[in-house]
Amino acid sequence: MDWNSLKVFLAIARCGSLSGAANELDVNHSTIFRRLNAFEEEIGGKLFERINNSYELTTLGYELLDLAQNIEDSFDSIDRHIVGKDFQPKGNVKITAPTNIAYRYLPRYISEFNRQYPEIQIELLVSNQEFNMSNRQADIAVRATPSPPEHLVGRQVATLNWSVYASKKYQDKFGLPDNMKELVNHSLIGATGALSNLPAFVWQDKHFTNQVVTRCDDLTAMSYFAESGQGLAFLPEDQSRPELIKLFRVKESLPSNLWLLTHPDLRKVERIKLVMRYLTQAFSSEWNS
């Protein structure tokens, strides 16, 4: 039995579709379709029921799932163990980071890092979604979280306070509030989707939901709505830039803690250790100086 066939099976089981599996494995849709058909023919049974373009496990599929996951865990463990013994400052390092950090901060940091370590190549994965760091979808995650996952290790590199932001366009048209109570007289940019669960937006919706004129599920998009003059926005300070006017702190929201995280098996890999150390210094000097 080919391990690559099991990888295709597991990817479809996780994603529930051929297109999702193709994205996860970075191959085209037809390749996934072909490999699945060949695998089902090899084992002599159907692993998935095709229901409304969704792939759901059959009884045979469920029987194979636990076995395949155990095999995957073993391969991942071997991979991390071998990589963990790499003491050379060269090779690839995959970093995942949310949009604003990836756009505005990491390019500067990584460019300087590569001048010092030209044999370490960085792959930047721009996403707020969790990556499976056990199977090395990413080596380092930059995440704003109050409590990082217990299975990862790392360090907090910054504390980002939240404030209300406006733009010159908004100021010229409507003026600016002096405190939180005056927000009742102003237009606000609110949150939707998973973003609406953050403490700042839970509080905003509780007290000022009638003032919300536009909603976003992304903080960077929210900041640009504020810049356009659409309304005022609650934002963490990594969103600060010259085009925005910082008004006053959102004391009702806890700060966002910015973390650098990796898998315990990878923390002694020389190239990952060097990237972690450099980014820690860069983030700390940016916000904690």
N, C-alpha and C positions, 0 to 999 in steps of 0.2 A: 504494500500500500504506500502510495506516494505522499510524503508530508505536505507537499504543495496542494494536493487535493483536500487534505484535512483543513488547511488554512482557508481555502475557498469555502468549504462547508461552514467553518466557524464564523467567517465574515458574513455570510448570508444569514446565519442564525442570529448574529448580533444585530444586523441592520434590518433584516426582514425584507430585503429587496436585492435584486442583482445590481442595480445602479449604486446603492449604498455600499455593497461589498466591493464593487469596482473602484469606487473612490477610496475606500479604506486600503485596498491593496495596490492602488495606483496602476491599474490595468484597465483595458476597455471592457465594455459591457459584453461584447460577443465572446471575449476570452473567458469570462466568468460563466456564461451560459454553456459554452463548450466543455469547460472543465467539470461543471456540475453534472452534465449529462453523461460524460465519460465515467465519472466517479460512481454515479448511480448504476450505470451499466456494469461496472466492475464488481460492485458489491451485490448486485442482483435485487435491488429494491429501491423504492422512492423514499427520499429523505425529507422532502418538502411537499406540501399541498399548495398548489397555485390558486389563491383565492383573491380575486379583484386586484391583481398586480402585486399582491403581498405573498410572501413565502413563509408558510407556517410549518413547523416541524411535524412530521408524522411520528407514529409510535417508534418506528425504526430510527428516525432522526433523534428522538429524545434518548434512545438507548446509546446512540453513538456520541451524543453531546458530552456527557460526563467523561467518557474515555478520551475524547479528542481534547477536552479542556485540560485533563491531566497531562496529556502529551505536550500540549502547548506550554503549560506551566514548567515542565521539565526542560523544554528547549529554551524558554526564556531564562530560566535559572542558569543553564549552561552558558548562554550568551552573556549574561551579566557577569558571571563568574570569570569567564575568559577575558572580557573587556576590562573587568576590574583589576586585572593584572597588567594592564597596559600603562607603562610608566613613561612613555614617550610623549613629548609636547607636540603632537601632530595628529591629524585625522579630522573627522567630522564631529561636530557637536550640534544637536538639534535643540533649539530653544522655542518654546511656545509662549506667547505673550498676548495680552488683549490689545485691541486696536490702537488706542492712543499711545500706549507705551511703545508699541511696535513702530508706529509712524514717527513719533516726535523725539524719542529718547534713544532707543536701541541703535538706530543707524549711526549716531554720533559715537556711542560707546564702542560699538563693534568695529567701526573704522579705525579708531585709535588702537583697539586691542589687536587688530590684524597687522598694524604697523609693528607692533612688538612681537607678535607670534604669527608670522605669515604662513606657517605650515598647518595652522588650525583653521579649518573651514567651518563657517557658521551657516546653518540652515535655520531660517526664521519661519515659524509657523504661526500665522496671525489668527488667533481664535480665543474666545472666552470659554470654549467648551473644555471639559476635562479630557486629557489625553491619558491613554494607558501607558504609564511609565514603567510598568513591569515588563512589557514586551518592547520597550524602547521606541515607542512612537515619538517620544520626546525624551531628551536627556535632562533638560532643565526647564522648569516652568516658572514664569513670573506671574504671580497671582496676588490680587487684593482680596484678603480673606481674614476674618477674625480668628479662625482656627484652622490651620492646614491639616490635610488628611494625616492620620497617625502612621500610615505605611510609608510616608515620605519624610525626608530630613531636609533641613535647610536653616535659613536664618531670616529674621525680619530685617529689612534694609531701609524701611522708611515708614513714617506715620503720616498719613495724608488727611488733613482736616477738611471739612466741608464748609463751603461758603455760598452765599447768594451772589450770582454774577449777572451783569447787565452789559449793554453795549452803548456806545456814543449815540447810535441811531435811536435807540429806545430812550435814552436820557433826553435828547433834543425834543422828542415828541411828547413824552409823558412825565418827565422828571424821574427822580429816583427816591425810593423809600429810605428812611433813616434807621428803621428797625423792623423786626419780624411782624409786629402788629400791623404795620402799614402795608403789608403785602396784600391785605384785603382790598386795597384800592388799585392793584396792579395785575397785569396778565402774567401767567406763569407757564413754563414748559414743564409738563409732567412726564411720568414714566408709564410704560406699559410692559406686558410680558414679565419675564423673570426679574427685570430691573425694578418693577413696582414693589417687590418684596424687600428691597433695601430699607433700612430704618428711616433714612431721610425722606423717602417717598411715601412710606406708610404714614409718617407724621404729616407730610404735606397734604396727602389725600384726606386725612382726618380733619384738618383745620382749614384747608384752602382749596378743596376740590372744585368749587364753583369758579375759581379764578384760573383754572387750567384751560388753556386755549388749544394746545397742541401736545401730543404725547409721542415719546420715542422709546425704543427698547435698547438704545445704545447711547452711552454718555457722550461720545465724541459728536454724534449727530445732534444731541441735545445742545452741546456747546455752540454748534454752528447755527442752530435756530436762535439761540440767544444773541449771537453775533449779528444775525440778520435784523435784529430788532423785534422779533416775534414776541418776546416776553423775557422774563427773568428766569434764571435756572439755578437749581441746587446742584453744585458740582464739587468733586474732590479737587484738591489743589494741583494735581498733575495736569488738569485741564486748563490751568492758568496760561494766558498768553496776552500779548500787548493789545489785541483787539477786544479783549474783555475787561470790564471794570469789576474788581472785587469789592463788594459792598460790606458785608458783615458775616460773621461766623454763623453756621447753622448749629447752635449748641445742642439742639434737640437730637442730633445724630452723632453716633459714635464715630471716631476717626476710622479710616480704612487703613489696615495694616498691609504693607506691600512685602511679599515674601519671595525669596528665591528658593526653589525646592528641587530635589533630585531623589533618585532611588538610593537607599542605603548601600546597595552593592556597587554603585557608580561613584560614590563620593571620593574615593581614593584614586580614580582614574586621572592621570596627570592633566590631560587636556580639559576635562570637565572641572577639575579642581581649580585650574588657572582661570577659566571663564567665570566660575562662581566667585572667586576672589576678586577679579577685576570688576565684575558687575556690582558686587557688594560695595566696593569703594566708590564706584561711579554714582550709584543711586544714593548712597549715604551723603556724598558731597553735594549732590543736587538739591536735596531737601532737608538735610540735617545739619548743614553748616551754619 
